[in-house]
Amino acid sequence: MILGLSFPQLIELILKVLIFPGLAFPLLFAMIVIWFERKFLARIMLRIGPLHVGPINRTGLFQPIADFLKLIQKEIIVPDNANKFLYNIAPIIAALVASLSVAFIPYALKPDGSYWVIYYTPLSLLVILAIFTARPFIMVAAGWASNSKYCTIGAIRAALQLLAYEVPIALSLASIVIMSGTFDLAKIVEAQSSIWFIIFQPIGFIVILIAMMAELSRRPFDIPFAEQEVVFGWPTEYTGAQFALIMVSEYFDLCAVTSLITVLFLGGWSGPAIPLLNDISPILSGIFWFLLKMAILTVIIIMGRGIYPRLRIDQLLDAGWSVLIPLAITQIIITLLTAQWWLPLVGGV
Amino acid sequence: MSVMKLSIGPQHPISAHFRFLLDVDGDVVLKLEPDIGYTHRGIEKLAEKRTYLQNLPVIERVNSYCDSAGTMLGYLEAIEEVMGLKVPERAKYLRVIAAELNRIASHLYAASLFSVATGLETMLMWTINDRELILDLLERLTGQRITYTYQTIGGVRFDMPDGFKEEALKRLDYLEKRTEDYYKMLLWNHTFQIRARKVGILKPSDAIKLGIVGPNLRASGVRADVRKDEPYEVYDKFDFSIPTGKNGDSYDRLEVRFKEVEQSIQILRQAIKDIPKGPIKKWTQPIVPQGEAYTRVEAARGEFGYYLVSDGTMKPYRLKITPPSFRNLIALPHLCRNVPLGDIPIIYISLDLIPMDVDR
């Protein structure tokens, strides 16, 4: 007995923390998505993309690793008059906060009826919302600490952007909570055992997808990073390993956001059992479906970079307040009015 | 909030070799001040130290990577006007073919920069890819991709190679079809429209007052094109129209360029069809008699003016160049008053300024 856990429980905890969904998974996710994004966008743009690094010829599979290795060799430059403590600690906090949210997301159902989640809490949705809200403040801190005009403008834009997406996200989560009657992500997935919430709440899904793209600063909402206006936004001054951390934290966030949307709207791990995986463990089958749904969402989110120009900050605020918020409220009203039809279809409550 | 001084360029993703100083209040740019001279090469003075023939490669570098064929035409026109030289018909056609191909390449380049100013990198790659087809065609014709030194005093240096006509027509057909994709991807893209429409509106009266030239002037709705107004070379023989815009905003400035590409394709088809047989050059000694001439040509970015004073020696006494980007530059501070910071790149790129052209 170590830490009050039996040996199998301890093995399971180590597996969760180190491999899935803990340390290794977001890193692997970041690596694969960075590679895929480069290759996918290259194809849209009639380019070839990375070619030479990696095992399979002409795929450039290990290009993100090569980039990462190159970046960590670079000198770390701290600008003059920067707030050194804040400047140095911001990338680390950004990566930590970004990878924190996966700890609360249930990724599969175990045969004994508990969930494959690092830390189980009945209020996991609220915890994740709180973690997401922390992100812009790290940006503002890093941008301010850099003592550069472009960084400051980028940071202020990031803070302004928060106003545009935070309320629509909260409102569309409200209609999810109304339907499932719980803040527990695992229970929300169980409520979708018969029909996914995307069928009941298509408007809510679209609102949260758009708002989350703004949260992730993906194009067309990458206003804090607008290269043509503010060079690279708040991380402009960062170099080397710090820059690598910031970039990786972006993809940790993408991992968390796609996981969250999968849980909320796409029925999480639910799906028909895959014969081969199910034989090994039913958990693997659930994880397979979860990852597949995440992958589809990731492709949709990445595609924005290939086909949309960037919005202006006032246009984003306008869209957020005058389109997304009314849509989210409409979704709540529809959800409440049609309660008698959907209530029997929601399982587990 | 206090006013922040922001310096964009010459090392900035959007600025090219150019700097502008902004007064920013929050997210609003109060004032823009262009700071030119970063790429000043003293081409006008250089031209006085070299003979007329030696000047050819220098002059086309006024606007080298975009529109050297169109740039050079005005210089040659000026020399030939002072000399009273009659250029063979075939040479005139070949000059027009080179200039129009270059106009297409230049407008595609402008479109790619425009799309990157709005943050859409896909169109950057698409248009640059297709520009390469045109540059390849020019390489077949002239031997070079960017700076040709193709047109020369009294004609052109090389004749059309074998198979050039067929290849050119094939590529023009492709480009015409491809333009539809551009419209779908960029001009009809809703996000692009809300980004570029009603941004940087230049009223026709203001445009005339400021002396704007070229596609920027036509986008404001003023029908002015040297090719129609004072036809030079053989432009009076072609059937083409002058596209104009309605609102004079950034969107119109890009749309006019796309429509001009279509018109250039029309001109090229006619030129390739009608090109007469004959010599490609009138052989003369490049000695210009005493005299002076002012010529203007419609290059891709607008009207190029050349004022040449010759004192009868091998070298020009004075060569004054009025490039279109320098004239259009004045619109930049005019348009960038009290606009959001996010619109600055779009207004700047929509004017299609080339810093080399501004500085000479």
Interface residues (C-beta under 8 A of the other chain):
Chain A: L41 I44 M45 L46 R47 K149 I153 R219 P220 D222 I223 A226 E227 Q228 E229 V230 V231 R305 G306 I307 Y308 P309 R310 L311 R312 I313 D314 Q315
Chain B: M4 L6 H12 P13 I14 V24 D27 S115 V116 A117 T118 G119 L120 E121 T122 L124 M125 W126 N129 M185 N189 T191 F192 I194 R195 P340 L341 G342 D343 I344 P345
